[in-house]
Amino acid sequence: MKQVATEQEYREQITKDELTVGIFTTTWCPDCKRLAMFIDEIIEENQDKQWMKIDRDEFPEISEEQNVMGIPSLLVFKNGEKLAHLHSANAKTPDQVREFLNNL
C-alpha cells in the first residue's frame, strides 16, 4: 500500500479511472493499529483496487474536505468522485471492511 507523501500525489490518484481505496489513519490511533493487523490480507483479496494510506495528521485539509471525523476511515474514489466512506466506528473488524468493499 502506498503512503501518500504529497497532496498532489493524493489528488492524482483519486482522479484515476479505477477504484482507489484511501485509508485515513494516524500513528497514535489504537483502532488504526488494529486495522493494520488485518488490512494486508484484505488488500491481497482486493487487488483489483488501488490502495493508499493518508496520515490524517499530515493532511488535515484533505481529511476535513472528505469529512473524515474518525480514524481509521476508508474512502473509495474513482474519477475524482468519492463513491463510499466507511467511518471509523464500522472499520474495526475484517468482516466489516470486507462487507464494505463487497458492496461497492
N, CA, C and O atoms as CSV, one atom per row, in Angstrom:
chain,resi,resn,atom,element,x,y,z
A,1,MET,N,N,0.861,-1.175,0.000
A,1,MET,CA,C,0.000,0.000,0.000
A,1,MET,C,C,0.901,1.229,0.000
A,1,MET,O,O,1.874,1.310,0.749
A,2,LYS,N,N,0.559,2.157,-0.836
A,2,LYS,CA,C,1.355,3.373,-0.996
A,2,LYS,C,C,1.013,4.397,0.082
A,2,LYS,O,O,-0.161,4.673,0.330
A,3,GLN,N,N,2.029,4.954,0.715
A,3,GLN,CA,C,1.848,6.036,1.685
A,3,GLN,C,C,1.864,7.358,0.922
A,3,GLN,O,O,2.829,7.659,0.219
A,4,VAL,N,N,0.812,8.138,1.056
A,4,VAL,CA,C,0.729,9.426,0.366
A,4,VAL,C,C,1.718,10.399,0.995
A,4,VAL,O,O,1.720,10.606,2.208
A,5,ALA,N,N,2.559,10.993,0.148
A,5,ALA,CA,C,3.586,11.912,0.634
A,5,ALA,C,C,3.254,13.370,0.341
A,5,ALA,O,O,3.746,14.268,1.024
A,6,THR,N,N,2.413,13.614,-0.683
A,6,THR,CA,C,2.069,14.987,-1.030
A,6,THR,C,C,0.580,15.077,-1.374
A,6,THR,O,O,-0.048,14.081,-1.735
A,7,GLU,N,N,0.043,16.258,-1.259
A,7,GLU,CA,C,-1.363,16.451,-1.631
A,7,GLU,C,C,-1.553,16.206,-3.121
A,7,GLU,O,O,-2.582,15.671,-3.533
A,8,GLN,N,N,-0.583,16.588,-3.925
A,8,GLN,CA,C,-0.670,16.371,-5.373
A,8,GLN,C,C,-0.742,14.875,-5.687
A,8,GLN,O,O,-1.512,14.461,-6.553
A,9,GLU,N,N,0.037,14.083,-5.004
A,9,GLU,CA,C,0.021,12.635,-5.203
A,9,GLU,C,C,-1.379,12.079,-4.892
A,9,GLU,O,O,-1.906,11.253,-5.638
A,10,TYR,N,N,-1.961,12.535,-3.802
A,10,TYR,CA,C,-3.321,12.126,-3.423
A,10,TYR,C,C,-4.316,12.513,-4.512
A,10,TYR,O,O,-5.124,11.687,-4.935
A,11,ARG,N,N,-4.262,13.761,-4.968
A,11,ARG,CA,C,-5.221,14.248,-5.963
A,11,ARG,C,C,-5.075,13.501,-7.293
A,11,ARG,O,O,-6.076,13.199,-7.944
A,12,GLU,N,N,-3.861,13.208,-7.693
A,12,GLU,CA,C,-3.654,12.459,-8.941
A,12,GLU,C,C,-4.244,11.055,-8.833
A,12,GLU,O,O,-4.853,10.562,-9.782
A,13,GLN,N,N,-4.066,10.417,-7.688
A,13,GLN,CA,C,-4.556,9.044,-7.530
A,13,GLN,C,C,-6.082,8.988,-7.543
A,13,GLN,O,O,-6.653,8.103,-8.179
A,14,ILE,N,N,-6.751,9.907,-6.860
A,14,ILE,CA,C,-8.220,9.810,-6.771
A,14,ILE,C,C,-8.908,10.155,-8.089
A,14,ILE,O,O,-10.083,9.836,-8.273
A,15,THR,N,N,-8.193,10.800,-9.004
A,15,THR,CA,C,-8.817,11.153,-10.285
A,15,THR,C,C,-8.675,10.049,-11.332
A,15,THR,O,O,-9.192,10.183,-12.441
A,16,LYS,N,N,-7.994,8.981,-11.000
A,16,LYS,CA,C,-7.806,7.889,-11.962
A,16,LYS,C,C,-9.120,7.147,-12.199
A,16,LYS,O,O,-10.035,7.173,-11.376
A,17,ASP,N,N,-9.176,6.485,-13.356
A,17,ASP,CA,C,-10.375,5.746,-13.747
A,17,ASP,C,C,-10.302,4.308,-13.224
A,17,ASP,O,O,-10.460,3.347,-13.978
A,18,GLU,N,N,-10.066,4.186,-11.944
A,18,GLU,CA,C,-10.021,2.901,-11.267
A,18,GLU,C,C,-10.403,3.138,-9.808
A,18,GLU,O,O,-10.241,4.241,-9.285
A,19,LEU,N,N,-10.903,2.111,-9.171
A,19,LEU,CA,C,-11.268,2.262,-7.762
A,19,LEU,C,C,-10.009,2.404,-6.923
A,19,LEU,O,O,-9.090,1.590,-7.013
A,20,THR,N,N,-9.982,3.435,-6.116
A,20,THR,CA,C,-8.880,3.667,-5.194
A,20,THR,C,C,-9.445,3.727,-3.790
A,20,THR,O,O,-10.381,4.479,-3.516
A,21,VAL,N,N,-8.871,2.931,-2.903
A,21,VAL,CA,C,-9.263,2.945,-1.500
A,21,VAL,C,C,-8.210,3.727,-0.733
A,21,VAL,O,O,-7.031,3.372,-0.728
A,22,GLY,N,N,-8.652,4.790,-0.090
A,22,GLY,CA,C,-7.776,5.578,0.755
A,22,GLY,C,C,-8.062,5.271,2.208
A,22,GLY,O,O,-9.197,5.400,2.667
A,23,ILE,N,N,-7.038,4.866,2.930
A,23,ILE,CA,C,-7.187,4.599,4.353
A,23,ILE,C,C,-6.633,5.798,5.108
A,23,ILE,O,O,-5.436,6.082,5.062
A,24,PHE,N,N,-7.521,6.492,5.798
A,24,PHE,CA,C,-7.126,7.632,6.616
A,24,PHE,C,C,-6.807,7.117,8.010
A,24,PHE,O,O,-7.639,6.474,8.650
A,25,THR,N,N,-5.602,7.401,8.472
A,25,THR,CA,C,-5.091,6.830,9.701
A,25,THR,C,C,-4.133,7.803,10.376
A,25,THR,O,O,-3.879,8.887,9.852
A,26,THR,N,N,-3.601,7.428,11.528
A,26,THR,CA,C,-2.517,8.164,12.184
A,26,THR,C,C,-1.606,7.146,12.857
A,26,THR,O,O,-1.913,5.956,12.908
A,27,THR,N,N,-0.503,7.623,13.360
A,27,THR,CA,C,0.445,6.725,14.018
A,27,THR,C,C,0.040,6.399,15.450
A,27,THR,O,O,0.455,5.370,15.982
A,28,TRP,N,N,-0.752,7.243,16.077
A,28,TRP,CA,C,-1.059,7.088,17.506
A,28,TRP,C,C,-2.400,6.408,17.795
A,28,TRP,O,O,-2.708,6.154,18.959
A,29,CYS,N,N,-3.195,6.110,16.785
A,29,CYS,CA,C,-4.572,5.635,16.956
A,29,CYS,C,C,-4.621,4.124,17.222
A,29,CYS,O,O,-4.149,3.347,16.393
A,30,PRO,N,N,-5.187,3.689,18.373
A,30,PRO,CA,C,-5.285,2.250,18.672
A,30,PRO,C,C,-6.108,1.475,17.643
A,30,PRO,O,O,-5.731,0.360,17.280
A,31,ASP,N,N,-7.212,2.031,17.167
A,31,ASP,CA,C,-8.023,1.336,16.170
A,31,ASP,C,C,-7.278,1.208,14.836
A,31,ASP,O,O,-7.487,0.248,14.094
A,32,CYS,N,N,-6.412,2.175,14.538
A,32,CYS,CA,C,-5.606,2.094,13.317
A,32,CYS,C,C,-4.599,0.954,13.424
A,32,CYS,O,O,-4.336,0.257,12.444
A,33,LYS,N,N,-4.042,0.769,14.609
A,33,LYS,CA,C,-3.102,-0.334,14.817
A,33,LYS,C,C,-3.821,-1.676,14.674
A,33,LYS,O,O,-3.250,-2.630,14.145
A,34,ARG,N,N,-5.056,-1.755,15.137
A,34,ARG,CA,C,-5.842,-2.980,14.994
A,34,ARG,C,C,-6.128,-3.238,13.505
A,34,ARG,O,O,-6.016,-4.373,13.042
A,35,LEU,N,N,-6.498,-2.182,12.752
A,35,LEU,CA,C,-6.744,-2.322,11.311
A,35,LEU,C,C,-5.475,-2.814,10.605
A,35,LEU,O,O,-5.543,-3.650,9.704
A,36,ALA,N,N,-4.339,-2.295,11.016
A,36,ALA,CA,C,-3.070,-2.675,10.394
A,36,ALA,C,C,-2.787,-4.165,10.555
A,36,ALA,O,O,-2.067,-4.748,9.744
A,37,MET,N,N,-3.343,-4.786,11.589
A,37,MET,CA,C,-3.110,-6.207,11.833
A,37,MET,C,C,-3.774,-7.095,10.778
A,37,MET,O,O,-3.326,-8.219,10.548
A,38,PHE,N,N,-4.847,-6.598,10.129
A,38,PHE,CA,C,-5.541,-7.455,9.160
A,38,PHE,C,C,-5.699,-6.849,7.767
A,38,PHE,O,O,-6.181,-7.532,6.864
A,39,ILE,N,N,-5.314,-5.606,7.566
A,39,ILE,CA,C,-5.598,-4.954,6.283
A,39,ILE,C,C,-4.793,-5.556,5.128
A,39,ILE,O,O,-5.278,-5.560,3.997
A,40,ASP,N,N,-3.590,-6.061,5.373
A,40,ASP,CA,C,-2.789,-6.622,4.279
A,40,ASP,C,C,-3.498,-7.800,3.621
A,40,ASP,O,O,-3.447,-7.953,2.400
A,41,GLU,N,N,-4.151,-8.623,4.416
A,41,GLU,CA,C,-4.894,-9.764,3.874
A,41,GLU,C,C,-6.060,-9.283,2.997
A,41,GLU,O,O,-6.336,-9.866,1.948
A,42,ILE,N,N,-6.732,-8.230,3.430
A,42,ILE,CA,C,-7.858,-7.680,2.665
A,42,ILE,C,C,-7.362,-7.035,1.366
A,42,ILE,O,O,-8.008,-7.151,0.325
A,43,ILE,N,N,-6.226,-6.367,1.433
A,43,ILE,CA,C,-5.634,-5.786,0.218
A,43,ILE,C,C,-5.306,-6.897,-0.772
A,43,ILE,O,O,-5.553,-6.763,-1.970
A,44,GLU,N,N,-4.758,-7.975,-0.273
A,44,GLU,CA,C,-4.430,-9.127,-1.123
A,44,GLU,C,C,-5.679,-9.662,-1.813
A,44,GLU,O,O,-5.622,-10.057,-2.978
A,45,GLU,N,N,-6.799,-9.679,-1.109
A,45,GLU,CA,C,-8.067,-10.166,-1.659
A,45,GLU,C,C,-8.688,-9.178,-2.651
A,45,GLU,O,O,-9.572,-9.548,-3.423
A,46,ASN,N,N,-8.231,-7.935,-2.632
A,46,ASN,CA,C,-8.827,-6.868,-3.449
A,46,ASN,C,C,-7.775,-6.202,-4.323
A,46,ASN,O,O,-7.608,-4.982,-4.298
A,47,GLN,N,N,-7.081,-7.004,-5.083
A,47,GLN,CA,C,-6.028,-6.476,-5.943
A,47,GLN,C,C,-6.566,-5.731,-7.154
A,47,GLN,O,O,-5.799,-5.143,-7.916
A,48,ASP,N,N,-7.877,-5.754,-7.333
A,48,ASP,CA,C,-8.481,-5.003,-8.431
A,48,ASP,C,C,-8.621,-3.522,-8.067
A,48,ASP,O,O,-9.072,-2.720,-8.885
A,49,LYS,N,N,-8.241,-3.169,-6.858
A,49,LYS,CA,C,-8.320,-1.777,-6.395
A,49,LYS,C,C,-6.919,-1.251,-6.097
A,49,LYS,O,O,-6.011,-2.008,-5.755
A,50,GLN,N,N,-6.771,0.047,-6.234
A,50,GLN,CA,C,-5.531,0.702,-5.812
A,50,GLN,C,C,-5.707,1.086,-4.347
A,50,GLN,O,O,-6.811,1.423,-3.922
A,51,TRP,N,N,-4.634,1.037,-3.580
A,51,TRP,CA,C,-4.690,1.326,-2.147
A,51,TRP,C,C,-3.679,2.399,-1.804
A,51,TRP,O,O,-2.551,2.396,-2.297
A,52,MET,N,N,-4.107,3.325,-0.943
A,52,MET,CA,C,-3.184,4.345,-0.453
A,52,MET,C,C,-3.514,4.648,0.999
A,52,MET,O,O,-4.653,4.501,1.442
A,53,LYS,N,N,-2.502,5.069,1.723
A,53,LYS,CA,C,-2.667,5.410,3.130
A,53,LYS,C,C,-2.377,6.895,3.287
A,53,LYS,O,O,-1.371,7.403,2.793
A,54,ILE,N,N,-3.286,7.587,3.989
A,54,ILE,CA,C,-3.152,9.025,4.203
A,54,ILE,C,C,-3.118,9.276,5.696
A,54,ILE,O,O,-4.045,8.904,6.415
A,55,ASP,N,N,-2.054,9.905,6.163
A,55,ASP,CA,C,-1.966,10.255,7.584
A,55,ASP,C,C,-2.796,11.512,7.822
A,55,ASP,O,O,-2.488,12.588,7.311
A,56,ARG,N,N,-3.846,11.350,8.601
A,56,ARG,CA,C,-4.764,12.471,8.842
A,56,ARG,C,C,-4.060,13.652,9.480
A,56,ARG,O,O,-4.417,14.800,9.213
A,57,ASP,N,N,-3.071,13.397,10.311
A,57,ASP,CA,C,-2.355,14.495,10.969
A,57,ASP,C,C,-1.463,15.250,9.992
A,57,ASP,O,O,-1.230,16.445,10.174
A,58,GLU,N,N,-0.960,14.579,8.961
A,58,GLU,CA,C,-0.113,15.248,7.965
A,58,GLU,C,C,-0.937,16.029,6.943
A,58,GLU,O,O,-0.457,17.009,6.374
A,59,PHE,N,N,-2.180,15.592,6.711
A,59,PHE,CA,C,-3.029,16.221,5.700
A,59,PHE,C,C,-4.404,16.556,6.281
A,59,PHE,O,O,-5.413,16.005,5.840
A,60,PRO,N,N,-4.449,17.459,7.271
A,60,PRO,CA,C,-5.749,17.782,7.892
A,60,PRO,C,C,-6.733,18.425,6.917
A,60,PRO,O,O,-7.944,18.276,7.078
A,61,GLU,N,N,-6.228,19.138,5.907
A,61,GLU,CA,C,-7.121,19.794,4.940
A,61,GLU,C,C,-7.866,18.750,4.112
A,61,GLU,O,O,-9.062,18.891,3.858
A,62,ILE,N,N,-7.159,17.707,3.693
A,62,ILE,CA,C,-7.789,16.641,2.919
A,62,ILE,C,C,-8.815,15.920,3.782
A,62,ILE,O,O,-9.917,15.622,3.323
A,63,SER,N,N,-8.458,15.642,5.016
A,63,SER,CA,C,-9.374,14.956,5.931
A,63,SER,C,C,-10.639,15.775,6.147
A,63,SER,O,O,-11.745,15.234,6.162
A,64,GLU,N,N,-10.468,17.068,6.311
A,64,GLU,CA,C,-11.633,17.939,6.504
A,64,GLU,C,C,-12.481,17.993,5.235
A,64,GLU,O,O,-13.707,17.911,5.298
A,65,GLU,N,N,-11.834,18.128,4.105
A,65,GLU,CA,C,-12.533,18.177,2.815
A,65,GLU,C,C,-13.367,16.915,2.590
A,65,GLU,O,O,-14.454,16.982,2.015
A,66,GLN,N,N,-12.865,15.771,3.040
A,66,GLN,CA,C,-13.540,14.489,2.822
A,66,GLN,C,C,-14.415,14.067,4.011
A,66,GLN,O,O,-14.930,12.950,4.036
A,67,ASN,N,N,-14.579,14.952,4.984
A,67,ASN,CA,C,-15.407,14.676,6.172
A,67,ASN,C,C,-14.938,13.455,6.952
A,67,ASN,O,O,-15.749,12.657,7.421
A,68,VAL,N,N,-13.635,13.317,7.084
A,68,VAL,CA,C,-13.070,12.237,7.891
A,68,VAL,C,C,-13.032,12.730,9.333
A,68,VAL,O,O,-12.140,13.485,9.719
A,69,MET,N,N,-14.002,12.297,10.118
A,69,MET,CA,C,-14.105,12.730,11.508
A,69,MET,C,C,-13.428,11.747,12.467
A,69,MET,O,O,-12.912,12.147,13.511
A,70,GLY,N,N,-13.433,10.463,12.108
A,70,GLY,CA,C,-12.819,9.443,12.947
A,70,GLY,C,C,-11.834,8.629,12.142
A,70,GLY,O,O,-11.893,8.582,10.913
A,71,ILE,N,N,-10.929,7.990,12.855
A,71,ILE,CA,C,-9.926,7.164,12.183
A,71,ILE,C,C,-9.891,5.795,12.833
A,71,ILE,O,O,-10.146,5.687,14.033
A,72,PRO,N,N,-9.589,4.764,12.098
A,72,PRO,CA,C,-9.369,4.771,10.655
A,72,PRO,C,C,-10.676,4.895,9.884
A,72,PRO,O,O,-11.721,4.428,10.336
A,73,SER,N,N,-10.610,5.511,8.747
A,73,SER,CA,C,-11.732,5.580,7.823
A,73,SER,C,C,-11.243,5.155,6.454
A,73,SER,O,O,-10.126,5.479,6.049
A,74,LEU,N,N,-12.092,4.425,5.746
A,74,LEU,CA,C,-11.758,4.001,4.388
A,74,LEU,C,C,-12.668,4.735,3.423
A,74,LEU,O,O,-13.890,4.696,3.566
A,75,LEU,N,N,-12.078,5.409,2.436
A,75,LEU,CA,C,-12.833,6.134,1.426
A,75,LEU,C,C,-12.505,5.543,0.061
A,75,LEU,O,O,-11.361,5.179,-0.211
A,76,VAL,N,N,-13.509,5.454,-0.783
A,76,VAL,CA,C,-13.309,4.891,-2.118
A,76,VAL,C,C,-13.565,5.989,-3.148
A,76,VAL,O,O,-14.582,6.680,-3.104
A,77,PHE,N,N,-12.618,6.130,-4.073
A,77,PHE,CA,C,-12.673,7.167,-5.098
A,77,PHE,C,C,-12.574,6.548,-6.490
A,77,PHE,O,O,-12.006,5.472,-6.678
A,78,LYS,N,N,-13.141,7.258,-7.448
A,78,LYS,CA,C,-12.949,6.941,-8.864
A,78,LYS,C,C,-13.260,8.203,-9.651
A,78,LYS,O,O,-14.266,8.865,-9.397
A,79,ASN,N,N,-12.402,8.538,-10.603
A,79,ASN,CA,C,-12.586,9.734,-11.449
A,79,ASN,C,C,-12.818,10.999,-10.623
A,79,ASN,O,O,-13.600,11.868,-11.012
A,80,GLY,N,N,-12.134,11.094,-9.483
A,80,GLY,CA,C,-12.220,12.294,-8.659
A,80,GLY,C,C,-13.443,12.383,-7.770
A,80,GLY,O,O,-13.621,13.375,-7.062
A,81,GLU,N,N,-14.286,11.366,-7.793
A,81,GLU,CA,C,-15.520,11.378,-7.004
A,81,GLU,C,C,-15.415,10.376,-5.856
A,81,GLU,O,O,-14.951,9.253,-6.048
A,82,LYS,N,N,-15.845,10.786,-4.667
A,82,LYS,CA,C,-15.899,9.867,-3.536
A,82,LYS,C,C,-17.153,9.026,-3.686
A,82,LYS,O,O,-18.266,9.551,-3.705
A,83,LEU,N,N,-16.967,7.703,-3.792
A,83,LEU,CA,C,-18.087,6.792,-4.013
A,83,LEU,C,C,-18.613,6.187,-2.717
A,83,LEU,O,O,-19.792,5.847,-2.623
A,84,ALA,N,N,-17.747,6.052,-1.721
A,84,ALA,CA,C,-18.153,5.402,-0.477
A,84,ALA,C,C,-17.218,5.821,0.647
A,84,ALA,O,O,-16.078,6.224,0.416
A,85,HIS,N,N,-17.731,5.715,1.879
A,85,HIS,CA,C,-16.971,6.124,3.057
A,85,HIS,C,C,-17.320,5.166,4.195
A,85,HIS,O,O,-18.462,5.123,4.652
A,86,LEU,N,N,-16.341,4.409,4.643
A,86,LEU,CA,C,-16.525,3.537,5.802
A,86,LEU,C,C,-15.973,4.274,7.013
A,86,LEU,O,O,-14.761,4.433,7.164
A,87,HIS,N,N,-16.874,4.716,7.865
A,87,HIS,CA,C,-16.489,5.503,9.036
A,87,HIS,C,C,-15.803,4.627,10.080
A,87,HIS,O,O,-16.008,3.414,10.126
A,88,SER,N,N,-15.006,5.248,10.894
A,88,SER,CA,C,-14.180,4.544,11.873
A,88,SER,C,C,-14.967,3.585,12.749
A,88,SER,O,O,-14.466,2.506,13.068
A,89,ALA,N,N,-16.172,3.936,13.146
A,89,ALA,CA,C,-16.969,3.072,14.030
A,89,ALA,C,C,-17.287,1.734,13.378
A,89,ALA,O,O,-17.546,0.751,14.072
A,90,ASN,N,N,-17.270,1.689,12.043
A,90,ASN,CA,C,-17.609,0.474,11.310
A,90,ASN,C,C,-16.405,-0.170,10.631
A,90,ASN,O,O,-16.569,-1.037,9.772
A,91,ALA,N,N,-15.206,0.244,11.006
A,91,ALA,CA,C,-13.986,-0.273,10.369
A,91,ALA,C,C,-13.101,-0.987,11.383
A,91,ALA,O,O,-11.874,-0.905,11.318
A,92,LYS,N,N,-13.732,-1.685,12.316
A,92,LYS,CA,C,-12.966,-2.287,13.411
A,92,LYS,C,C,-12.654,-3.764,13.226
A,92,LYS,O,O,-11.784,-4.300,13.913
A,93,THR,N,N,-13.349,-4.429,12.310
A,93,THR,CA,C,-13.104,-5.865,12.128
A,93,THR,C,C,-12.888,-6.179,10.644
A,93,THR,O,O,-13.320,-5.423,9.774
A,94,PRO,N,N,-12.217,-7.298,10.365
A,94,PRO,CA,C,-12.046,-7.703,8.965
A,94,PRO,C,C,-13.387,-7.885,8.260
A,94,PRO,O,O,-13.527,-7.512,7.095
A,95,ASP,N,N,-14.372,-8.453,8.953
A,95,ASP,CA,C,-15.682,-8.673,8.331
A,95,ASP,C,C,-16.357,-7.366,7.946
A,95,ASP,O,O,-16.982,-7.283,6.888
A,96,GLN,N,N,-16.239,-6.341,8.792
A,96,GLN,CA,C,-16.848,-5.043,8.466
A,96,GLN,C,C,-16.199,-4.444,7.225
A,96,GLN,O,O,-16.893,-3.905,6.364
A,97,VAL,N,N,-14.890,-4.531,7.125
A,97,VAL,CA,C,-14.179,-3.965,5.980
A,97,VAL,C,C,-14.504,-4.769,4.715
A,97,VAL,O,O,-14.731,-4.185,3.655
A,98,ARG,N,N,-14.528,-6.082,4.818
A,98,ARG,CA,C,-14.868,-6.913,3.649
A,98,ARG,C,C,-16.284,-6.619,3.155
A,98,ARG,O,O,-16.509,-6.490,1.952
A,99,GLU,N,N,-17.229,-6.513,4.076
A,99,GLU,CA,C,-18.608,-6.228,3.688
A,99,GLU,C,C,-18.706,-4.891,2.957
A,99,GLU,O,O,-19.397,-4.776,1.945
A,100,PHE,N,N,-18.010,-3.887,3.476
A,100,PHE,CA,C,-17.970,-2.576,2.846
A,100,PHE,C,C,-17.453,-2.680,1.415
A,100,PHE,O,O,-18.067,-2.147,0.491
A,101,LEU,N,N,-16.327,-3.365,1.231
A,101,LEU,CA,C,-15.717,-3.487,-0.095
A,101,LEU,C,C,-16.578,-4.326,-1.037
A,101,LEU,O,O,-16.626,-4.048,-2.235
A,102,ASN,N,N,-17.244,-5.325,-0.527
A,102,ASN,CA,C,-18.106,-6.178,-1.360
A,102,ASN,C,C,-19.342,-5.437,-1.855
A,102,ASN,O,O,-19.953,-5.852,-2.841
A,103,ASN,N,N,-19.716,-4.359,-1.195
A,103,ASN,CA,C,-20.909,-3.595,-1.588
A,103,ASN,C,C,-20.589,-2.453,-2.556
A,103,ASN,O,O,-21.468,-1.653,-2.878
A,104,LEU,N,N,-19.366,-2.372,-3.014
A,104,LEU,CA,C,-19.001,-1.285,-3.944
A,104,LEU,C,C,-19.574,-1.558,-5.318
A,104,LEU,O,O,-19.379,-0.764,-6.237
